[in-house]
Amino acid sequence: MSNFKKTALFIDGANLYATAKSLGFDIDYKRLLKEFQGKGTLLRAFYYTALIEDQEYSSIRPLIDWLDYNGYRVVTKPTKEFTDAGGRRKVKGNMDIELAIDALELAPYIDHMVLFSGDGDFRSLVEAMQRRGVHVSVVSTISSNPPMVADELRRQADEFIDIVSISNRVGREQRESNGGGSSDRQPRTRPFDDEDEME
């Protein structure tokens, strides 16, 4: 991975969670931030996720709060509930537009965009950022079966980083216990997926 002067991270929360889960490890967001702070000036680290608003308690809330206090700019929006053709209740919470707008607005101020997502819908965004002179790295994996990154996104990126290659630096250490009241310890929670089924 090259060194760049000004970098911004754009994390598709549900996609990164699914990628790490498919590889059998948890992301340590404190270590992830440190990994990229050591490679130049990290201007922003965005984390995108949808929230189910009418729930009394959301399992993602502790993570959102932790990220908000530990160097991330958290972007959320409420989910939408609908019934699919099979009569199943589903919830949709797509953050692609928010991520794309933030990236394009920040483009004049950064040299390097690091996109944590394998979603092929971002191919056009990557191309638009490149037209503005921004080097784009995509972080996902081809090591899972099936691969978590869309081929068209991987081909468009200036650099593809298989998260397996940095998992020892951004993954949660196994010996870390769940106990203890340390305020800087990141909670273990599952982000809301783009399309989750309701019970």
N, C-alpha and C positions, 0 to 999 in steps of 0.2 A: 504494500500500500504506500503510495507516494505521500510526501509532505506537502500540504497546501497552506497558504496564509490564512484564509478565512473559510471556515467550513460550517455547514448546518446539517443537522440530522433530522430526518423526517421518518417517524416510526409509525407504521400501520400496526396498531397494537394487536388486533385480533390475528392478523397475518403472521406477525413475528411470534406470537404465542403458539400458533398452530405449527409453525416451522420448528421451533425449539422442541415442542412436544413430540413431533414426528421423529426427532433425533434423540429423544430421551433425556433432555436436560432443561433446566430452568434458566432464564436470563437473569443476571444480576445487574440491575440498571445502574447501580453505583459504579461497578467495574466497567460497564459499557461506556459510561460517560468519561471515566478516567482514560480508557483506551483511546478515545478520540480527542480528548483534551491534550494528550501527549503528542499529537501530530500537527500542531499549528494552533491557530486561534479558533476556538469553537464559539461561534456567535450565538447559535440557538440549537436547542435540542427539543423538537416538537414530538409529542406523543398524542396520537389520535385514537379515540374510542367512542362508541355510542353507549348511552346509559338508558336503562329501563327506569323511567322516572317515577312511575306510580308504585314501585316496590318500596316497602318500609325500609329494607336494608338491601343494598346491592353489594355482592361479593367483590366487585371491582373497586368500590369506594375507598378501602384502605390503601390500595395501590395508587389510585389517582391522587389521594391526599399526600402520600409519601413522595410521589414524583414531583408534585407541585412545590413541595418544600425542599427538594433536593436537586434543583438545577434544570428541571424540565418545564417546558411550557405545554401544559395539558390542554387539548382541544377536544371538547365533547359536544354531543348533541343528543336529543332524545330519540329513542327508537320509534319506529312505526309498526303497529300490529296489523296483520291482515290474515285472511283465510285463503289458502291455496286451492287449486282445482280439486284436490283430494279431500277437501274439507278440514285439513289440519290448520290449526292456528300457528302462524309464524310471526316472527319479529324481524324486522329489517333495520339495519343501522349502518349505512354506507358512508364512509368519511372521505371518499376519493376527491370530491369537489373541494372540500375545505383544505385538504393537503395540497392539491394542485394550485389553488389560489395563493396560499401562503408561500409556496415555493416560487411562483412567478413574481410575487411582490418582493421577495427577498433576493431574487436573481441578480439585480445590479450591485448587491453588496457582498456577494460571496464568490469564491473561486471554485468551491467544491460542494456538491450536494451528495449526501449519503442517504439513500432510500432503503429503508428496511421493509421490503415487501417483495413478493413474487408475482403480484397481480399484473397480468398482461394489460389491463386497462391503463396502466401508468406509462406505457410505451410512448404515447403521444406527448405526455408531460416531459419525459426524459429528452425526447427530441427537441421540444421547445426550449428546455433549459440549455441544451447544447448549442442551439442557435444563438443563445444569449451569451455564449462564451464560458458556460459553467461546465466543469468536469463532473460527470455523474458516475458514482459507484452504486451498484445495486447489491444489497446484502440479502441473501436467501440461501437455498440449498438445492443442489442436484443430487445430493447423497441419499435422499429419502426415496421411497418407492410408492407412488410416483413422485417425481421431482416437485418441489414446492414453488419453483419459479417458472413462469411462462417463458417459452423459448424466445418469443419475439422481444420480451423485455430484456432478457439476458444478452441477446444480440445487439440491441440498441445501446446498452450501457457502455460507457468508456471502459469501465472496469467491473467485473463481477467478482464478488467476494463470497465464497461459500462459507456460511457461518460455522461450518465444521472446522475450518482453518483457524478461527479465532475463538472457538468455544472454550478453550482453556483460559482465555483472558476475559471473556464476557459472561461465562456461565457461573451459576451459583456453586460455590464449593460444597461438596457433599457433607463435610463434617459440621457445617453450620447447623445449629439446633434451632428448633422453632420457638424454644422458650426464651426467657429473658425479656426485659422491658426496654431494650435499647431503642431510642427514637430514630436512630439512623439505619435500623435494620428493615429492609424491604419486606413487606408482607407477601405471602404466597397467595395469589388470586388468579382467576381466569378472566381475561377480558371478554366482553360480549363479542360474539362472532357476527359476521355480516348478515347471516341468515340463520337464526336459531329457531328450533322448534319449541313451542310451549307445551307443557304437560297438559 
